[in-house]
Amino acid sequence: MMRLSITLAKVFGFISILALFGCNDGPAEEAGERLDEKVQEVENSVEDACEKVKEEVNAKNEEC
């Protein structure tokens, strides 16, 4: 799980850098927005999966 968190942090950092260079309107900005949406979807999926696993093992704190 830690490896996944590190990987997501790296992806988010990379996307943040790309966002700085893609501030102009046009295809690059649209692509950046689509990429941001996909990253958010992945982050939500990972969090949901983490919470489900914690729920299944009856963890006291189910938040990830």
PyMOL commands that set and color helices and strands:
alter all, ss='L'
color gray80, all
select helices_A, chain A and resi 2-21+27-56
alter helices_A, ss='H'
color red, helices_A
deselect
rebuild
show_as cartoon
